[in-house]
Amino acid sequence: MRTLSLFESDRLSLERSIELSAESLRHYGSLYKHWAIAFSGGKDSSATVTLVADLIDKGLVPRPASITVLYADTRQELPPLHNAAMGVLKTLRERGFDTRVVLPELDHRFFVYMLGRGVPPPSNTFRWCTPKLKVMSIERELEKLREEYGEKFLMLTGVRIGESAARDQRIAVSCTKDGGECGQGWFQQTTSGAISDTLAPLLHWRVCHVWDWLVKADIELGFPTFEIAEVYGHDPQDDLGEVEPMNARTGCIGCPLVQKDAALERVVAQPKWAYLAPLEKLRPLYWEMKKPQYRLRKHGEVRKAATKYIGRNRLGPLHMEARRSMLTQVLAIQEEVNRAARAQGMPEVILINEEELARIENLIAANTWPNQWDGTEARGDAMMPEILPDGNVQQLLFEDDGLWG
């Protein structure tokens, strides 16, 4: 059993956390006629959207003139999280809330951008996925809302202290701005001509409060939030729920930015989702496709934005053969999952739909490449003289005459 500290009585209870969130929403919310909620389907944003809906339904927070819930559908979410998100949106619509599912532009969708345009899988040094799949689509929809309203609105987010160390540092700097206090929600005010101001009403919530609320939201309020806990691997009996589970962060299916896809492993370990196991082949495929033999390389190029050494030898896009091979493998994984899904009466997974497949094929047929590439560059694994940082050229000791494979 966990030993209580001397200051245990000073820790916020869930009830007190809800009261502070309600106070924050009443105070800052009264300054705006229109609200929007950024909903990702994760635990914190799910807690935020269901709490706000419940407080409004009970009359504890006045309903604004309009409230819009924006769900950024990246088309790469883990199926249980996506299903739960769709269920939450359905319940919100039944309660009179405006919900909008926002998709990336066709050419910015994950596989279209990668296989149609040839951009290699994202990495921690080239993280194109977040802006293309989520940020740009949400910003586009927010601009539409600003035009519809004709005035700045209040944007509610699920940002919470303890969710990540880097985010906590940003919050520590920002919390003192405009007289805001962490316990009452992180409020960020912008210029009058901006699209929105931002409020994080759950900023002060402990992780155990989030899980307790999501259980309550499912059992008592009718929101389908149990599947969220299954994906995160939450154990309600774990040390009062006070410590965030290891690897609790989730991402896209087969996220290539992590060394281990713990979220997907937890999902397929559950009997009802075991048919999704072929999706575990995606991350190794992404890592494989980053290798030089599947890409083109610039040789002799000088770029101001990079060091001479990197700029003159940098790896670039996937060549056409690699794109076609990867497309075939992804479609095979999709079909393997869906054969099992149909046999078991479970939801199918669509990694690449018909519209996206047609677009990929059209882009390949049109010989499409990323900016500053045209497909005439050398293969990434070709043996070429090395250009040193000082500009000198290190010639090959042996010419590549095919003897080395």
C-alpha positions as a Markdown table, in Angstrom:
| # | Residue | x | y | z |
|---|---|---|---|---|
| 1 | Met | 0.0 | 0.0 | 0.0 |
| 2 | Arg | 1.2 | 3.5 | -0.8 |
| 3 | Thr | 2.3 | 5.6 | 2.2 |
| 4 | Leu | 0.5 | 8.9 | 2.5 |
| 5 | Ser | 2.7 | 12.0 | 2.8 |
| 6 | Leu | 2.5 | 14.7 | 5.5 |
| 7 | Phe | 0.8 | 17.0 | 2.9 |
| 8 | Glu | -1.6 | 14.4 | 1.5 |
| 9 | Ser | -4.6 | 16.4 | 2.7 |
| 10 | Asp | -3.5 | 19.4 | 0.6 |
| 11 | Arg | -3.7 | 17.4 | -2.6 |
| 12 | Leu | -6.6 | 18.3 | -4.9 |
| 13 | Ser | -9.5 | 15.9 | -5.0 |
| 14 | Leu | -11.4 | 15.2 | -8.2 |
| 15 | Glu | -14.4 | 17.2 | -6.9 |
| 16 | Arg | -12.2 | 20.2 | -6.1 |
| 17 | Ser | -10.5 | 19.9 | -9.5 |
| 18 | Ile | -13.9 | 19.9 | -11.2 |
| 19 | Glu | -14.9 | 23.0 | -9.2 |
| 20 | Leu | -11.8 | 24.9 | -10.3 |
| 21 | Ser | -12.4 | 23.9 | -13.9 |
| 22 | Ala | -16.0 | 25.1 | -13.7 |
| 23 | Glu | -14.8 | 28.4 | -12.1 |
| 24 | Ser | -12.3 | 28.8 | -14.9 |
| 25 | Leu | -14.9 | 28.1 | -17.6 |
| 26 | Arg | -17.4 | 30.5 | -16.1 |
| 27 | His | -15.0 | 33.3 | -15.7 |
| 28 | Tyr | -13.1 | 33.2 | -19.0 |
| 29 | Gly | -15.9 | 31.6 | -21.0 |
| 30 | Ser | -18.2 | 34.6 | -20.2 |
| 31 | Leu | -15.8 | 36.8 | -22.2 |
| 32 | Tyr | -16.6 | 35.0 | -25.5 |
| 33 | Lys | -19.8 | 34.2 | -27.4 |
| 34 | His | -18.3 | 31.3 | -29.2 |
| 35 | Trp | -16.2 | 28.4 | -28.0 |
| 36 | Ala | -14.3 | 25.6 | -29.8 |
| 37 | Ile | -12.8 | 22.4 | -28.3 |
| 38 | Ala | -9.7 | 20.7 | -29.8 |
| 39 | Phe | -10.5 | 17.0 | -29.5 |
| 40 | Ser | -7.8 | 14.4 | -30.4 |
| 41 | Gly | -9.4 | 11.3 | -28.9 |
| 42 | Gly | -6.7 | 10.9 | -26.3 |
| 43 | Lys | -7.3 | 10.7 | -22.6 |
| 44 | Asp | -6.8 | 14.4 | -21.7 |
| 45 | Ser | -8.9 | 15.9 | -24.6 |
| 46 | Ser | -11.6 | 13.2 | -24.0 |
| 47 | Ala | -11.8 | 14.2 | -20.4 |
| 48 | Thr | -12.0 | 17.9 | -21.4 |
| 49 | Val | -14.7 | 17.6 | -23.9 |
| 50 | Thr | -16.9 | 15.3 | -21.8 |
| 51 | Leu | -16.4 | 17.5 | -18.7 |
| 52 | Val | -17.4 | 20.7 | -20.5 |
| 53 | Ala | -20.5 | 18.9 | -22.0 |
| 54 | Asp | -21.5 | 17.7 | -18.6 |
| 55 | Leu | -21.0 | 21.0 | -16.8 |
| 56 | Ile | -23.1 | 22.8 | -19.5 |
| 57 | Asp | -25.8 | 20.1 | -19.4 |
| 58 | Lys | -26.1 | 20.5 | -15.7 |
| 59 | Gly | -26.2 | 24.3 | -15.9 |
| 60 | Leu | -23.0 | 24.7 | -13.9 |
| 61 | Val | -21.4 | 26.5 | -16.8 |
| 62 | Pro | -23.5 | 28.8 | -19.0 |
| 63 | Arg | -23.8 | 27.6 | -22.6 |
| 64 | Pro | -22.2 | 30.0 | -25.1 |
| 65 | Ala | -23.9 | 31.1 | -28.3 |
| 66 | Ser | -22.1 | 28.3 | -30.0 |
| 67 | Ile | -19.7 | 25.5 | -29.1 |
| 68 | Thr | -17.9 | 23.5 | -31.8 |
| 69 | Val | -15.9 | 20.3 | -31.2 |
| 70 | Leu | -13.1 | 19.8 | -33.7 |
| 71 | Tyr | -11.7 | 16.3 | -34.2 |
| 72 | Ala | -8.6 | 16.0 | -36.3 |
| 73 | Asp | -8.9 | 12.7 | -38.1 |
| 74 | Thr | -5.3 | 11.9 | -39.1 |
| 75 | Arg | -6.5 | 8.5 | -40.5 |
| 76 | Gln | -3.6 | 7.0 | -38.5 |
| 77 | Glu | -5.2 | 6.6 | -35.1 |
| 78 | Leu | -5.3 | 3.3 | -33.3 |
| 79 | Pro | -8.7 | 1.7 | -34.1 |
| 80 | Pro | -10.0 | 1.5 | -30.5 |
| 81 | Leu | -9.1 | 5.2 | -30.0 |
| 82 | His | -10.8 | 6.2 | -33.2 |
| 83 | Asn | -13.9 | 4.1 | -32.4 |
| 84 | Ala | -14.1 | 5.8 | -29.0 |
| 85 | Ala | -13.7 | 9.2 | -30.5 |
| 86 | Met | -16.5 | 8.6 | -33.0 |
| 87 | Gly | -18.7 | 7.4 | -30.2 |
| 88 | Val | -17.9 | 10.5 | -28.1 |
| 89 | Leu | -18.7 | 12.7 | -31.1 |
| 90 | Lys | -22.0 | 10.9 | -31.7 |
| 91 | Thr | -23.0 | 11.4 | -28.0 |
| 92 | Leu | -22.1 | 15.1 | -28.2 |
| 93 | Arg | -24.3 | 15.6 | -31.3 |
| 94 | Glu | -27.2 | 13.9 | -29.6 |
| 95 | Arg | -26.8 | 16.5 | -26.8 |
| 96 | Gly | -26.9 | 19.4 | -29.2 |
| 97 | Phe | -23.2 | 20.1 | -29.7 |
| 98 | Asp | -21.8 | 21.0 | -33.1 |
| 99 | Thr | -19.1 | 18.5 | -34.0 |
| 100 | Arg | -16.8 | 18.5 | -37.0 |
| 101 | Val | -14.4 | 15.8 | -38.3 |
| 102 | Val | -11.4 | 17.6 | -39.9 |
| 103 | Leu | -9.4 | 15.6 | -42.5 |
| 104 | Pro | -6.0 | 16.6 | -43.9 |
| 105 | Glu | -6.0 | 17.7 | -47.6 |
| 106 | Leu | -5.8 | 14.7 | -49.9 |
| 107 | Asp | -2.2 | 15.3 | -50.9 |
| 108 | His | -1.1 | 15.8 | -47.3 |
| 109 | Arg | -2.5 | 12.5 | -46.0 |
| 110 | Phe | 0.1 | 10.1 | -44.7 |
| 111 | Phe | 0.4 | 7.5 | -47.5 |
| 112 | Val | -0.4 | 10.0 | -50.3 |
| 113 | Tyr | 2.3 | 12.3 | -49.1 |
| 114 | Met | 4.8 | 9.5 | -48.7 |
| 115 | Leu | 4.1 | 7.2 | -51.6 |
| 116 | Gly | 2.6 | 9.7 | -54.1 |
| 117 | Arg | 5.1 | 12.5 | -53.5 |
| 118 | Gly | 7.9 | 10.3 | -52.3 |
| 119 | Val | 8.7 | 12.0 | -49.0 |
| 120 | Pro | 10.4 | 9.4 | -46.7 |
| 121 | Pro | 8.7 | 8.2 | -43.5 |
| 122 | Pro | 8.9 | 10.8 | -40.7 |
| 123 | Ser | 11.6 | 10.8 | -38.1 |
| 124 | Asn | 12.5 | 12.8 | -35.0 |
| 125 | Thr | 14.6 | 15.1 | -37.1 |
| 126 | Phe | 12.1 | 15.3 | -40.0 |
| 127 | Arg | 8.7 | 15.2 | -38.3 |
| 128 | Trp | 6.5 | 16.3 | -41.1 |
| 129 | Cys | 3.6 | 14.1 | -39.9 |
| 130 | Thr | 2.2 | 16.3 | -37.1 |
| 131 | Pro | 1.9 | 19.5 | -39.2 |
| 132 | Lys | 0.6 | 17.8 | -42.3 |
| 133 | Leu | -1.9 | 15.5 | -40.7 |
| 134 | Lys | -3.2 | 17.5 | -37.7 |
| 135 | Val | -2.0 | 21.1 | -37.3 |
| 136 | Met | -2.6 | 22.4 | -40.8 |
| 137 | Ser | -6.1 | 20.9 | -41.0 |
| 138 | Ile | -7.2 | 22.2 | -37.6 |
| 139 | Glu | -5.8 | 25.7 | -38.4 |
| 140 | Arg | -7.7 | 25.7 | -41.7 |
| 141 | Glu | -11.0 | 24.8 | -39.8 |
| 142 | Leu | -10.3 | 27.4 | -37.1 |
| 143 | Glu | -9.9 | 30.1 | -39.8 |
| 144 | Lys | -13.3 | 29.1 | -41.2 |
| 145 | Leu | -14.8 | 29.4 | -37.7 |
| 146 | Arg | -13.3 | 32.8 | -37.3 |
| 147 | Glu | -14.9 | 33.9 | -40.6 |
| 148 | Glu | -18.3 | 32.4 | -39.5 |
| 149 | Tyr | -18.3 | 34.1 | -36.1 |
| 150 | Gly | -16.9 | 37.4 | -37.3 |
| 151 | Glu | -15.1 | 37.7 | -34.0 |
| 152 | Lys | -12.4 | 36.0 | -31.9 |
| 153 | Phe | -13.5 | 32.9 | -30.0 |
| 154 | Leu | -12.3 | 30.8 | -27.0 |
| 155 | Met | -10.3 | 27.6 | -27.8 |
| 156 | Leu | -10.4 | 24.9 | -25.1 |
| 157 | Thr | -7.6 | 22.4 | -25.0 |
| 158 | Gly | -6.7 | 19.3 | -22.9 |
| 159 | Val | -3.2 | 20.5 | -22.0 |
| 160 | Arg | -2.4 | 19.3 | -18.5 |
| 161 | Ile | 0.7 | 19.6 | -16.2 |
| 162 | Gly | 2.5 | 16.3 | -16.0 |
| 163 | Glu | 1.6 | 15.2 | -19.5 |
| 164 | Ser | 5.2 | 15.9 | -20.7 |
| 165 | Ala | 8.3 | 17.5 | -19.2 |
| 166 | Ala | 8.8 | 19.8 | -22.2 |
| 167 | Arg | 5.2 | 21.0 | -22.0 |
| 168 | Asp | 5.5 | 21.6 | -18.3 |
| 169 | Gln | 8.4 | 24.0 | -18.9 |
| 170 | Arg | 6.3 | 26.0 | -21.4 |
| 171 | Ile | 3.4 | 26.1 | -18.9 |
| 172 | Ala | 5.7 | 27.3 | -16.1 |
| 173 | Val | 6.7 | 30.3 | -18.2 |
| 174 | Ser | 3.2 | 31.0 | -19.5 |
| 175 | Cys | 1.1 | 30.5 | -16.3 |
| 176 | Thr | 2.1 | 33.8 | -14.8 |
| 177 | Lys | 0.9 | 35.7 | -17.9 |
| 178 | Asp | -2.2 | 37.8 | -17.7 |
| 179 | Gly | -2.6 | 37.0 | -14.0 |
| 180 | Gly | -3.6 | 33.4 | -14.7 |
| 181 | Glu | -3.0 | 30.7 | -12.1 |
| 182 | Cys | -2.3 | 27.1 | -12.7 |
| 183 | Gly | -5.1 | 26.0 | -10.4 |
| 184 | Gln | -7.7 | 27.9 | -12.4 |
| 185 | Gly | -6.7 | 27.0 | -15.9 |
| 186 | Trp | -4.0 | 28.2 | -18.3 |
| 187 | Phe | -5.4 | 31.2 | -20.2 |
| 188 | Gln | -3.5 | 32.6 | -23.1 |
| 189 | Gln | -4.8 | 35.9 | -24.5 |
| 190 | Thr | -3.8 | 37.0 | -28.0 |
| 191 | Thr | -4.3 | 40.2 | -30.1 |
| 192 | Ser | -7.8 | 41.3 | -31.0 |
| 193 | Gly | -7.3 | 40.3 | -34.6 |
| 194 | Ala | -6.2 | 36.8 | -33.8 |
| 195 | Ile | -8.4 | 33.7 | -34.5 |
| 196 | Ser | -8.8 | 32.7 | -30.8 |
| 197 | Asp | -7.6 | 32.9 | -27.2 |
| 198 | Thr | -6.9 | 29.6 | -25.5 |
| 199 | Leu | -7.9 | 28.1 | -22.1 |
| 200 | Ala | -6.8 | 24.7 | -20.7 |
| 201 | Pro | -9.4 | 24.1 | -18.0 |
| 202 | Leu | -7.9 | 20.8 | -16.9 |
| 203 | Leu | -4.4 | 22.1 | -16.5 |
| 204 | His | -4.3 | 21.3 | -12.8 |
| 205 | Trp | -5.8 | 17.8 | -12.9 |
| 206 | Arg | -3.8 | 14.9 | -11.7 |
| 207 | Val | -3.6 | 11.8 | -13.9 |
| 208 | Cys | -5.8 | 9.8 | -11.5 |
| 209 | His | -8.5 | 12.5 | -11.9 |
| 210 | Val | -8.5 | 12.0 | -15.6 |
| 211 | Trp | -8.9 | 8.2 | -15.3 |
| 212 | Asp | -11.6 | 8.6 | -12.6 |
| 213 | Trp | -13.5 | 11.1 | -14.7 |
| 214 | Leu | -13.3 | 8.9 | -17.8 |
| 215 | Val | -14.8 | 6.0 | -15.9 |
| 216 | Lys | -17.6 | 8.2 | -14.6 |
| 217 | Ala | -18.1 | 9.6 | -18.1 |
| 218 | Asp | -18.7 | 6.1 | -19.4 |
| 219 | Ile | -20.8 | 4.6 | -16.6 |
| 220 | Glu | -22.8 | 7.6 | -15.5 |
| 221 | Leu | -22.9 | 9.9 | -18.5 |
| 222 | Gly | -23.0 | 7.6 | -21.4 |
| 223 | Phe | -19.8 | 8.5 | -23.2 |
| 224 | Pro | -17.9 | 5.4 | -24.6 |
| 225 | Thr | -14.5 | 6.1 | -22.9 |
| 226 | Phe | -13.5 | 2.7 | -21.5 |
| 227 | Glu | -11.6 | 1.8 | -24.6 |
| 228 | Ile | -9.3 | 4.8 | -24.1 |
| 229 | Ala | -8.0 | 3.3 | -20.8 |
| 230 | Glu | -7.5 | 0.0 | -22.6 |
| 231 | Val | -5.2 | 1.6 | -25.2 |
| 232 | Tyr | -3.2 | 3.5 | -22.6 |
| 233 | Gly | -2.7 | 0.5 | -20.5 |
| 234 | His | -4.2 | 2.1 | -17.4 |
| 235 | Asp | -4.6 | -0.1 | -14.3 |
| 236 | Pro | -7.2 | 1.5 | -11.9 |
| 237 | Gln | -5.6 | -0.4 | -9.0 |
| 238 | Asp | -2.1 | 0.8 | -9.6 |
| 239 | Asp | -0.9 | 2.8 | -6.6 |
| 240 | Leu | -4.1 | 4.9 | -6.4 |
| 241 | Gly | -3.6 | 5.7 | -10.1 |
| 242 | Glu | -1.3 | 8.5 | -9.2 |
| 243 | Val | 1.7 | 7.5 | -11.4 |
| 244 | Glu | 1.4 | 7.8 | -15.2 |
| 245 | Pro | 1.8 | 4.2 | -16.6 |
| 246 | Met | 5.0 | 3.5 | -18.4 |
| 247 | Asn | 4.7 | 4.1 | -22.1 |
| 248 | Ala | 1.3 | 5.7 | -21.6 |
| 249 | Arg | 1.8 | 8.1 | -24.5 |
| 250 | Thr | 0.1 | 7.0 | -27.7 |
| 251 | Gly | 0.6 | 7.9 | -31.3 |
| 252 | Cys | -0.3 | 6.8 | -34.8 |
| 253 | Ile | -0.5 | 3.2 | -35.9 |
| 254 | Gly | 3.1 | 1.9 | -36.2 |
| 255 | Cys | 4.6 | 5.3 | -35.3 |
| 256 | Pro | 8.1 | 5.4 | -36.8 |
| 257 | Leu | 9.2 | 8.0 | -34.2 |
| 258 | Val | 9.4 | 5.6 | -31.4 |
| 259 | Gln | 11.6 | 2.6 | -30.7 |
| 260 | Lys | 8.7 | 0.5 | -29.4 |
| 261 | Asp | 5.1 | 0.8 | -30.3 |
| 262 | Ala | 3.8 | 0.0 | -26.8 |
| 263 | Ala | 0.3 | 1.2 | -27.4 |
| 264 | Leu | -0.3 | -1.1 | -30.4 |
| 265 | Glu | 1.3 | -4.0 | -28.5 |
| 266 | Arg | -1.2 | -3.4 | -25.7 |
| 267 | Val | -4.1 | -3.3 | -28.1 |
| 268 | Val | -3.3 | -6.5 | -30.0 |
| 269 | Ala | -2.7 | -8.3 | -26.7 |
| 270 | Gln | -6.4 | -8.0 | -26.0 |
| 271 | Pro | -8.4 | -10.9 | -27.5 |
| 272 | Lys | -11.0 | -8.8 | -29.3 |
| 273 | Trp | -8.3 | -6.7 | -31.0 |
| 274 | Ala | -5.8 | -9.5 | -31.7 |
| 275 | Tyr | -6.8 | -9.5 | -35.4 |
| 276 | Leu | -5.0 | -6.1 | -35.7 |
| 277 | Ala | -1.6 | -7.9 | -35.2 |
| 278 | Pro | -0.5 | -7.5 | -38.8 |
| 279 | Leu | -0.4 | -3.7 | -38.2 |
| 280 | Glu | 2.8 | -4.4 | -36.2 |
| 281 | Lys | 4.5 | -4.9 | -39.6 |
| 282 | Leu | 4.2 | -1.2 | -40.4 |
| 283 | Arg | 6.8 | 0.3 | -38.2 |
| 284 | Pro | 9.6 | -2.1 | -39.3 |
| 285 | Leu | 8.5 | -1.3 | -42.9 |
| 286 | Tyr | 8.9 | 2.5 | -42.2 |
| 287 | Trp | 12.3 | 2.0 | -40.7 |
| 288 | Glu | 13.4 | -0.1 | -43.6 |
| 289 | Met | 12.3 | 2.5 | -46.2 |
| 290 | Lys | 14.5 | 5.1 | -44.6 |
| 291 | Lys | 17.6 | 3.2 | -45.7 |
| 292 | Pro | 19.7 | 4.6 | -48.6 |
| 293 | Gln | 18.8 | 1.8 | -51.1 |
| 294 | Tyr | 15.2 | 3.0 | -51.2 |
| 295 | Arg | 16.0 | 6.7 | -51.7 |
| 296 | Leu | 17.7 | 9.2 | -53.9 |
| 297 | Arg | 20.7 | 11.3 | -52.9 |
| 298 | Lys | 21.9 | 14.8 | -53.8 |
| 299 | His | 25.6 | 14.8 | -54.6 |
| 300 | Gly | 27.5 | 18.1 | -54.9 |
| 301 | Glu | 24.6 | 20.3 | -53.8 |
| 302 | Val | 25.4 | 23.3 | -51.6 |
| 303 | Arg | 22.6 | 24.5 | -49.3 |
| 304 | Lys | 22.7 | 27.5 | -47.1 |
| 305 | Ala | 20.2 | 25.9 | -44.7 |
| 306 | Ala | 22.6 | 23.0 | -44.0 |
| 307 | Thr | 26.2 | 22.3 | -43.4 |
| 308 | Lys | 28.3 | 21.7 | -46.5 |
| 309 | Tyr | 28.8 | 18.1 | -45.6 |
| 310 | Ile | 25.1 | 17.3 | -45.1 |
| 311 | Gly | 24.0 | 19.5 | -48.0 |
| 312 | Arg | 26.3 | 17.9 | -50.5 |
| 313 | Asn | 25.5 | 14.3 | -49.7 |
| 314 | Arg | 22.0 | 14.3 | -48.3 |
| 315 | Leu | 19.5 | 11.5 | -48.7 |
| 316 | Gly | 16.1 | 12.5 | -50.2 |
| 317 | Pro | 12.8 | 11.0 | -51.4 |
| 318 | Leu | 11.8 | 7.4 | -52.0 |
| 319 | His | 12.5 | 6.3 | -55.6 |
| 320 | Met | 9.6 | 5.0 | -57.7 |
| 321 | Glu | 10.5 | 1.3 | -57.2 |
| 322 | Ala | 10.5 | 1.7 | -53.4 |
| 323 | Arg | 7.2 | 3.6 | -53.5 |
| 324 | Arg | 5.5 | 0.8 | -55.6 |
| 325 | Ser | 7.0 | -1.9 | -53.3 |
| 326 | Met | 5.8 | -0.1 | -50.2 |
| 327 | Leu | 2.3 | 0.5 | -51.6 |
| 328 | Thr | 2.0 | -3.2 | -52.3 |
| 329 | Gln | 3.1 | -4.2 | -48.8 |
| 330 | Val | 0.8 | -1.7 | -47.0 |
| 331 | Leu | -2.2 | -2.9 | -49.1 |
| 332 | Ala | -1.3 | -6.5 | -48.2 |
| 333 | Ile | -1.2 | -5.6 | -44.5 |
| 334 | Gln | -4.6 | -3.9 | -44.8 |
| 335 | Glu | -6.1 | -6.9 | -46.5 |
| 336 | Glu | -4.7 | -9.3 | -44.0 |
| 337 | Val | -6.3 | -7.3 | -41.1 |
| 338 | Asn | -9.6 | -6.9 | -42.9 |
| 339 | Arg | -10.0 | -10.6 | -43.8 |
| 340 | Ala | -9.7 | -11.4 | -40.1 |
| 341 | Ala | -12.0 | -8.5 | -39.2 |
| 342 | Arg | -14.7 | -9.7 | -41.6 |
| 343 | Ala | -14.4 | -13.3 | -40.3 |
| 344 | Gln | -14.9 | -12.1 | -36.7 |
| 345 | Gly | -17.4 | -9.3 | -37.3 |
| 346 | Met | -15.0 | -6.6 | -36.1 |
| 347 | Pro | -14.4 | -3.1 | -37.5 |
| 348 | Glu | -12.2 | -3.1 | -40.6 |
| 349 | Val | -9.1 | -0.8 | -40.9 |
| 350 | Ile | -8.6 | 1.4 | -43.9 |
| 351 | Leu | -5.0 | 2.5 | -44.2 |
| 352 | Ile | -5.4 | 3.6 | -47.8 |
| 353 | Asn | -8.9 | 4.2 | -49.2 |
| 354 | Glu | -9.9 | 4.1 | -52.8 |
| 355 | Glu | -9.6 | 7.9 | -53.3 |
| 356 | Glu | -6.1 | 7.9 | -51.8 |
| 357 | Leu | -5.0 | 4.9 | -53.8 |
| 358 | Ala | -6.1 | 6.6 | -57.0 |
| 359 | Arg | -4.3 | 9.7 | -56.1 |
| 360 | Ile | -1.1 | 7.8 | -55.2 |
| 361 | Glu | -1.2 | 6.0 | -58.6 |
| 362 | Asn | -1.8 | 9.3 | -60.4 |
| 363 | Leu | 1.1 | 11.1 | -58.7 |
| 364 | Ile | 3.5 | 8.2 | -59.4 |
| 365 | Ala | 2.3 | 8.1 | -63.1 |
| 366 | Ala | 3.0 | 11.9 | -63.3 |
| 367 | Asn | 6.5 | 11.3 | -62.0 |
| 368 | Thr | 5.9 | 13.5 | -58.9 |
| 369 | Trp | 8.8 | 14.4 | -56.6 |
| 370 | Pro | 9.3 | 16.7 | -53.6 |
| 371 | Asn | 10.5 | 20.3 | -54.2 |
| 372 | Gln | 14.0 | 20.6 | -55.6 |
| 373 | Trp | 14.1 | 16.9 | -56.7 |
| 374 | Asp | 13.3 | 15.6 | -60.2 |
| 375 | Gly | 14.1 | 11.9 | -60.1 |
| 376 | Thr | 17.4 | 12.1 | -62.0 |
| 377 | Glu | 19.5 | 12.1 | -58.8 |
| 378 | Ala | 21.7 | 9.1 | -57.9 |
| 379 | Arg | 20.4 | 6.2 | -55.9 |
| 380 | Gly | 21.1 | 6.6 | -52.2 |
| 381 | Asp | 23.3 | 3.4 | -52.1 |
| 382 | Ala | 25.3 | 4.3 | -55.2 |
| 383 | Met | 29.1 | 4.5 | -54.6 |
| 384 | Met | 30.2 | 8.1 | -55.3 |
| 385 | Pro | 33.2 | 10.2 | -54.4 |
| 386 | Glu | 32.9 | 11.7 | -51.0 |
| 387 | Ile | 32.7 | 15.5 | -50.7 |
| 388 | Leu | 34.4 | 16.6 | -47.6 |
| 389 | Pro | 33.2 | 19.6 | -45.5 |
| 390 | Asp | 36.0 | 21.8 | -46.9 |
| 391 | Gly | 34.9 | 21.1 | -50.4 |
| 392 | Asn | 37.7 | 18.7 | -51.3 |
| 393 | Val | 36.7 | 15.4 | -53.0 |
| 394 | Gln | 37.8 | 12.0 | -51.8 |
| 395 | Gln | 37.9 | 9.8 | -54.9 |
| 396 | Leu | 36.8 | 6.2 | -54.7 |
| 397 | Leu | 39.6 | 3.7 | -54.3 |
| 398 | Phe | 37.7 | 1.2 | -56.5 |
| 399 | Glu | 35.1 | 2.1 | -59.2 |
| 400 | Asp | 31.7 | 0.5 | -58.9 |
| 401 | Asp | 31.8 | -2.0 | -61.7 |
| 402 | Gly | 29.0 | -4.2 | -60.4 |
| 403 | Leu | 31.3 | -6.6 | -58.7 |
| 404 | Trp | 30.1 | -5.5 | -55.2 |
| 405 | Gly | 26.5 | -6.2 | -55.9 |
